[in-house]
């Protein structure tokens, strides 16, 4: 296929590669944090304060009034307003990791974007505004836009659903994902692709064609409380081309213990493109975060890597300091900052879920 990004030498960069900007959407849907929405814009303002110190931040708002309110809060929080760019593009939700564009880059430095279909994790009916975000970005930049699909003989192509939180890459052709999210029967992202192994084959080919991926590492399941059915960015992340940071839970009575142990076994058995093992670093999980009787997907692995900076969710937990030190050791040239996320995670996502990087 000569019209795919990989045929034109595009590849998805690693998150630690230089950024032109971070994209976010300003929180507006109180139903996403029922009974706890009031502090959320201030959490966002603190996050943007840190990001705007190191790179531009593009912020989606529903209308001019929303921009005025957000600007006032960001000014009070001390954000660098000169690096903020507002766009009046209405959204259903704010999780741009999943609904935003996934950018790709070629060796000449050209940037394009891939526009995967977004259907709100096959869980919610209101997703159509979020599904339009990548095409808005492509139009804004007059940037090449690729819409991933699987061609079938004698029938229309299947437009592929994929969320950015379900994948992680080292920028050198290897991708991490989970079977729970993309292959299991409990999710309905791409039901038209066939059985489990046929779907696996189609998705691996799509990762190759559209993201420049040569090898896909399939973990099994995600963490407890994750309503996306196993996004990898809550459990396992590349922190260097050959180094993987993965969450573990030593408490055998915790529901995370067995799934995370199995993922660790798979990672220790995995080999890179040269046939060598990866360096595997383990990361603790916080103690369970429960609100209104619901286990929430609290995880230190949902950190976001920006220019000269790593933002890490923290949970007023004894493990916070240990997790911050482990992540700081992975990124010795970057400032590592904890962001209080006990309120934020009630929306079932934290720092990585809300951000999408644009490569420089």
TORBALO-155552 format. One record per residue (C-alpha): residue number from 1; x, y, z. Coordinates in Angstrom, 1 decimal. Layout:
N
(NUM; (X; Y; Z))
...
//
This chain:
360
(1; (0.0; 0.0; 0.0))
(2; (1.8; 3.1; -1.2))
(3; (-0.7; 5.5; 0.4))
(4; (0.0; 4.5; 4.0))
(5; (2.3; 6.5; 6.3))
(6; (4.9; 3.7; 6.6))
(7; (5.2; 3.5; 2.8))
(8; (6.2; 7.2; 3.0))
(9; (8.6; 6.5; 5.9))
(10; (6.4; 8.0; 8.6))
(11; (6.6; 6.5; 12.1))
(12; (5.1; 7.3; 15.5))
(13; (7.8; 8.9; 17.6))
(14; (8.4; 8.0; 21.2))
(15; (6.8; 10.3; 23.8))
(16; (10.2; 11.5; 25.0))
(17; (11.1; 12.8; 21.5))
(18; (11.0; 16.6; 21.3))
(19; (7.5; 18.1; 21.3))
(20; (6.1; 21.1; 19.4))
(21; (3.2; 21.1; 21.8))
(22; (0.8; 19.3; 24.1))
(23; (-2.9; 19.1; 23.2))
(24; (-5.6; 19.0; 25.9))
(25; (-9.3; 19.7; 26.2))
(26; (-10.7; 21.9; 29.0))
(27; (-13.0; 20.1; 31.4))
(28; (-16.7; 21.0; 31.1))
(29; (-18.7; 17.8; 31.5))
(30; (-19.6; 17.6; 35.2))
(31; (-21.0; 14.2; 34.7))
(32; (-17.5; 12.9; 34.2))
(33; (-16.7; 13.8; 37.8))
(34; (-20.1; 13.4; 39.5))
(35; (-20.2; 15.4; 42.7))
(36; (-16.6; 16.3; 42.4))
(37; (-16.2; 18.6; 39.4))
(38; (-15.5; 21.8; 41.2))
(39; (-11.7; 21.2; 41.8))
(40; (-11.1; 19.7; 38.4))
(41; (-10.4; 22.9; 36.4))
(42; (-7.9; 23.9; 39.0))
(43; (-6.1; 20.6; 38.7))
(44; (-6.0; 21.2; 34.9))
(45; (-4.7; 24.7; 35.6))
(46; (-1.8; 23.4; 37.7))
(47; (-1.0; 20.8; 34.9))
(48; (-1.0; 23.5; 32.2))
(49; (1.2; 25.8; 34.5))
(50; (3.9; 23.2; 34.4))
(51; (3.5; 22.3; 30.7))
(52; (3.4; 25.9; 29.5))
(53; (6.8; 26.4; 31.1))
(54; (8.4; 23.9; 28.7))
(55; (6.2; 23.8; 25.5))
(56; (3.1; 25.3; 23.8))
(57; (-0.3; 24.0; 24.9))
(58; (-3.3; 23.7; 22.6))
(59; (-6.5; 23.8; 24.6))
(60; (-9.9; 22.8; 23.2))
(61; (-12.9; 24.7; 24.6))
(62; (-16.6; 24.6; 23.7))
(63; (-17.1; 28.4; 23.1))
(64; (-15.6; 31.9; 23.8))
(65; (-17.2; 32.0; 27.3))
(66; (-15.4; 28.8; 28.2))
(67; (-12.1; 30.3; 26.9))
(68; (-12.6; 33.3; 29.1))
(69; (-13.2; 31.2; 32.2))
(70; (-10.3; 29.0; 31.5))
(71; (-8.0; 31.9; 30.8))
(72; (-8.9; 33.5; 34.1))
(73; (-8.2; 30.3; 36.0))
(74; (-4.9; 29.8; 34.1))
(75; (-3.8; 33.3; 34.8))
(76; (-4.5; 32.9; 38.5))
(77; (-2.6; 29.6; 38.5))
(78; (0.5; 31.3; 37.0))
(79; (0.5; 29.6; 33.5))
(80; (2.5; 31.1; 30.7))
(81; (-0.4; 32.5; 28.7))
(82; (1.8; 33.4; 25.7))
(83; (2.2; 29.6; 25.1))
(84; (-1.5; 28.8; 25.2))
(85; (-3.6; 28.4; 22.1))
(86; (-7.3; 28.0; 22.4))
(87; (-9.6; 26.3; 19.8))
(88; (-13.4; 26.6; 19.9))
(89; (-14.0; 22.9; 19.0))
(90; (-16.8; 21.4; 21.2))
(91; (-15.9; 18.1; 22.8))
(92; (-18.0; 15.3; 24.5))
(93; (-15.2; 14.5; 26.9))
(94; (-11.6; 15.7; 27.6))
(95; (-9.6; 12.5; 27.2))
(96; (-7.5; 13.6; 24.2))
(97; (-5.1; 10.7; 24.5))
(98; (-7.9; 8.6; 23.1))
(99; (-9.8; 11.0; 20.9))
(100; (-7.1; 13.2; 19.6))
(101; (-4.8; 12.6; 16.6))
(102; (-1.8; 10.3; 16.7))
(103; (1.0; 12.1; 15.0))
(104; (3.7; 10.5; 12.9))
(105; (7.0; 11.8; 11.6))
(106; (9.4; 10.9; 8.8))
(107; (13.2; 11.2; 8.7))
(108; (12.9; 14.5; 6.8))
(109; (11.1; 16.0; 9.7))
(110; (7.7; 16.1; 8.1))
(111; (4.7; 15.6; 10.4))
(112; (1.4; 14.0; 9.5))
(113; (-1.4; 12.6; 11.6))
(114; (-3.4; 9.4; 11.8))
(115; (-7.1; 9.8; 12.4))
(116; (-8.4; 6.6; 13.9))
(117; (-12.1; 6.2; 14.6))
(118; (-13.1; 7.0; 18.2))
(119; (-16.4; 5.5; 19.6))
(120; (-16.0; 6.4; 23.3))
(121; (-14.5; 3.0; 24.2))
(122; (-17.6; 1.3; 22.8))
(123; (-19.4; 2.4; 26.0))
(124; (-21.1; 5.7; 25.6))
(125; (-23.4; 7.1; 23.0))
(126; (-22.0; 10.7; 22.9))
(127; (-18.7; 10.5; 21.0))
(128; (-19.3; 12.2; 17.6))
(129; (-17.8; 15.5; 18.5))
(130; (-14.7; 13.9; 20.0))
(131; (-14.4; 11.8; 16.8))
(132; (-14.0; 15.0; 14.8))
(133; (-11.0; 16.3; 16.7))
(134; (-8.2; 14.8; 14.4))
(135; (-9.8; 16.3; 11.3))
(136; (-10.0; 19.7; 13.0))
(137; (-6.2; 19.5; 13.7))
(138; (-5.4; 18.4; 10.2))
(139; (-7.4; 21.3; 8.7))
(140; (-5.8; 23.8; 11.2))
(141; (-2.3; 22.8; 10.1))
(142; (-3.1; 21.8; 6.5))
(143; (-1.4; 18.6; 7.5))
(144; (-1.5; 15.2; 5.7))
(145; (-4.2; 13.0; 7.3))
(146; (-4.4; 9.2; 7.2))
(147; (-7.6; 7.4; 8.2))
(148; (-6.6; 3.8; 9.1))
(149; (-8.8; 1.1; 7.6))
(150; (-8.6; -2.6; 6.8))
(151; (-9.4; -3.4; 3.2))
(152; (-11.6; -6.4; 2.6))
(153; (-12.2; -8.1; -0.8))
(154; (-15.8; -7.7; -2.0))
(155; (-16.9; -5.4; 0.8))
(156; (-16.3; -1.9; 2.1))
(157; (-13.2; -1.2; 4.1))
(158; (-13.4; -1.3; 7.9))
(159; (-12.5; 2.0; 9.6))
(160; (-10.4; 1.1; 12.6))
(161; (-11.2; 2.2; 16.1))
(162; (-8.1; 2.8; 18.3))
(163; (-7.4; 4.9; 21.3))
(164; (-4.0; 6.4; 22.0))
(165; (-4.1; 5.1; 25.6))
(166; (-4.3; 1.5; 24.3))
(167; (-0.8; 1.7; 22.8))
(168; (2.7; 2.8; 23.7))
(169; (5.8; 2.9; 21.5))
(170; (9.5; 3.2; 21.8))
(171; (9.7; 5.3; 18.6))
(172; (11.9; 2.6; 17.0))
(173; (9.3; 0.2; 15.7))
(174; (8.0; -1.6; 18.8))
(175; (4.6; -1.2; 20.3))
(176; (3.0; -2.3; 23.6))
(177; (-0.7; -3.1; 23.9))
(178; (-3.1; -5.5; 25.7))
(179; (-5.3; -8.3; 24.6))
(180; (-8.0; -7.3; 27.0))
(181; (-8.4; -4.0; 25.2))
(182; (-8.1; -4.9; 21.6))
(183; (-8.8; -8.6; 21.3))
(184; (-11.1; -9.7; 24.1))
(185; (-14.8; -10.4; 23.8))
(186; (-15.8; -7.8; 26.4))
(187; (-14.9; -4.9; 24.1))
(188; (-16.6; -4.0; 20.9))
(189; (-14.1; -1.7; 19.2))
(190; (-13.6; -3.5; 15.9))
(191; (-16.2; -6.4; 15.9))
(192; (-16.1; -6.7; 12.1))
(193; (-12.5; -8.0; 11.9))
(194; (-13.1; -11.6; 12.7))
(195; (-12.0; -14.0; 15.5))
(196; (-9.3; -13.1; 18.0))
(197; (-6.3; -14.2; 15.9))
(198; (-7.7; -12.7; 12.7))
(199; (-8.2; -9.4; 14.6))
(200; (-4.7; -9.6; 16.0))
(201; (-3.3; -10.0; 12.4))
(202; (-5.3; -7.1; 11.1))
(203; (-4.3; -4.8; 13.9))
(204; (-0.6; -5.7; 13.7))
(205; (-0.7; -4.9; 10.0))
(206; (-2.5; -1.6; 10.7))
(207; (0.1; -0.7; 13.3))
(208; (2.8; -1.4; 10.7))
(209; (1.1; 0.5; 7.9))
(210; (0.0; 3.6; 9.9))
(211; (2.4; 3.9; 12.8))
(212; (5.6; 2.3; 11.4))
(213; (5.5; -0.6; 13.9))
(214; (7.6; -3.7; 13.1))
(215; (6.8; -5.6; 16.3))
(216; (3.8; -5.7; 18.7))
(217; (4.2; -6.9; 22.2))
(218; (0.8; -8.2; 23.5))
(219; (0.3; -8.0; 27.3))
(220; (-2.8; -9.7; 28.7))
(221; (-4.9; -7.5; 31.0))
(222; (-4.9; -3.9; 32.4))
(223; (-5.4; -2.7; 36.0))
(224; (-8.4; -2.9; 38.3))
(225; (-11.0; 0.0; 37.9))
(226; (-10.0; 0.7; 34.3))
(227; (-13.3; 1.3; 32.4))
(228; (-11.5; 1.3; 29.0))
(229; (-10.9; -2.5; 29.4))
(230; (-7.2; -2.6; 29.7))
(231; (-5.4; 0.5; 28.4))
(232; (-1.7; -0.1; 28.5))
(233; (-0.8; 3.4; 29.6))
(234; (-2.1; 2.5; 33.1))
(235; (0.3; -0.4; 33.5))
(236; (3.3; -0.5; 31.2))
(237; (5.3; 2.2; 29.4))
(238; (8.5; 2.5; 27.4))
(239; (10.9; 4.9; 29.1))
(240; (13.8; 4.3; 26.6))
(241; (14.2; 2.5; 23.4))
(242; (15.0; -0.8; 25.1))
(243; (13.7; -0.1; 28.7))
(244; (10.2; -0.9; 29.9))
(245; (8.6; 0.3; 33.1))
(246; (5.8; -2.0; 34.3))
(247; (3.5; -1.8; 37.3))
(248; (3.4; -4.7; 39.8))
(249; (1.3; -5.5; 42.9))
(250; (3.0; -7.7; 45.5))
(251; (-0.2; -8.0; 47.6))
(252; (-1.5; -11.4; 46.6))
(253; (-5.0; -10.5; 47.9))
(254; (-5.3; -7.5; 45.6))
(255; (-7.1; -8.0; 42.3))
(256; (-4.1; -6.4; 40.4))
(257; (-1.6; -9.0; 41.6))
(258; (-2.1; -11.8; 39.1))
(259; (-2.7; -9.7; 35.9))
(260; (0.3; -7.6; 36.6))
(261; (2.5; -10.6; 37.4))
(262; (1.5; -12.2; 34.2))
(263; (2.3; -9.1; 32.2))
(264; (5.7; -9.0; 33.9))
(265; (6.4; -12.6; 32.8))
(266; (5.5; -11.8; 29.2))
(267; (7.8; -8.7; 29.2))
(268; (10.7; -10.8; 30.6))
(269; (10.2; -13.3; 27.8))
(270; (9.9; -10.6; 25.1))
(271; (12.8; -9.8; 22.8))
(272; (13.5; -6.7; 20.8))
(273; (14.1; -6.5; 17.0))
(274; (17.7; -7.5; 17.5))
(275; (16.6; -10.6; 19.5))
(276; (17.8; -9.2; 22.9))
(277; (15.8; -8.9; 26.1))
(278; (14.5; -5.6; 27.3))
(279; (15.5; -3.9; 30.5))
(280; (12.5; -4.3; 32.7))
(281; (12.0; -1.9; 35.7))
(282; (9.1; -2.5; 38.1))
(283; (6.9; 0.3; 39.4))
(284; (4.6; 0.0; 42.5))
(285; (0.9; 0.5; 42.4))
(286; (-0.7; 2.9; 44.9))
(287; (-2.9; 1.4; 47.6))
(288; (-6.5; 1.0; 46.2))
(289; (-8.2; 4.4; 45.6))
(290; (-11.9; 3.9; 46.2))
(291; (-14.7; 6.5; 46.0))
(292; (-18.4; 5.9; 46.6))
(293; (-17.5; 2.2; 46.7))
(294; (-15.9; 2.1; 43.3))
(295; (-12.3; 1.0; 42.7))
(296; (-10.6; 3.7; 40.5))
(297; (-7.8; 3.2; 38.0))
(298; (-5.1; 4.8; 40.1))
(299; (-1.7; 4.1; 38.7))
(300; (1.7; 5.9; 38.6))
(301; (2.2; 4.5; 35.1))
(302; (-0.2; 7.1; 33.7))
(303; (2.6; 9.7; 33.7))
(304; (3.1; 12.2; 30.8))
(305; (6.5; 13.0; 29.3))
(306; (6.9; 16.6; 28.1))
(307; (10.0; 18.6; 27.1))
(308; (12.4; 18.5; 30.0))
(309; (9.6; 17.4; 32.2))
(310; (7.7; 14.3; 33.5))
(311; (4.4; 14.8; 35.3))
(312; (3.4; 11.9; 37.5))
(313; (0.0; 11.3; 39.2))
(314; (0.2; 11.0; 43.0))
(315; (-2.4; 9.8; 45.4))
(316; (-1.5; 10.8; 49.0))
(317; (0.0; 7.4; 49.3))
(318; (3.1; 6.0; 51.0))
(319; (4.2; 4.6; 47.6))
(320; (4.1; 8.1; 46.0))
(321; (7.7; 8.9; 46.9))
(322; (9.0; 5.5; 45.8))
(323; (7.3; 5.8; 42.5))
(324; (8.5; 9.3; 41.8))
(325; (12.1; 8.2; 42.6))
(326; (11.8; 5.3; 40.2))
(327; (10.5; 7.4; 37.4))
(328; (13.1; 10.1; 38.1))
(329; (15.8; 7.6; 37.7))
(330; (14.4; 6.7; 34.3))
(331; (14.5; 10.3; 33.2))
(332; (17.7; 11.8; 34.8))
(333; (17.7; 14.9; 32.5))
(334; (14.1; 15.8; 33.1))
(335; (12.3; 17.4; 36.1))
(336; (9.9; 14.9; 37.6))
(337; (6.9; 16.5; 39.3))
(338; (4.0; 14.8; 41.2))
(339; (0.5; 16.0; 40.5))
(340; (-2.2; 15.3; 43.1))
(341; (-4.7; 13.1; 41.2))
(342; (-7.1; 11.8; 43.8))
(343; (-9.8; 14.0; 42.5))
(344; (-8.8; 13.7; 38.9))
(345; (-8.9; 9.9; 38.8))
(346; (-12.6; 10.0; 39.8))
(347; (-13.1; 10.8; 36.1))
(348; (-11.4; 7.4; 35.4))
(349; (-8.3; 8.9; 33.9))
(350; (-5.3; 11.0; 34.9))
(351; (-2.3; 12.8; 33.3))
(352; (-1.5; 10.6; 30.3))
(353; (-5.2; 10.1; 29.5))
(354; (-5.8; 13.9; 29.2))
(355; (-2.8; 14.8; 27.0))
(356; (-1.7; 14.2; 23.5))
(357; (1.8; 15.1; 22.3))
(358; (2.6; 16.9; 19.0))
(359; (6.1; 16.1; 17.8))
(360; (8.5; 18.8; 16.8))
//
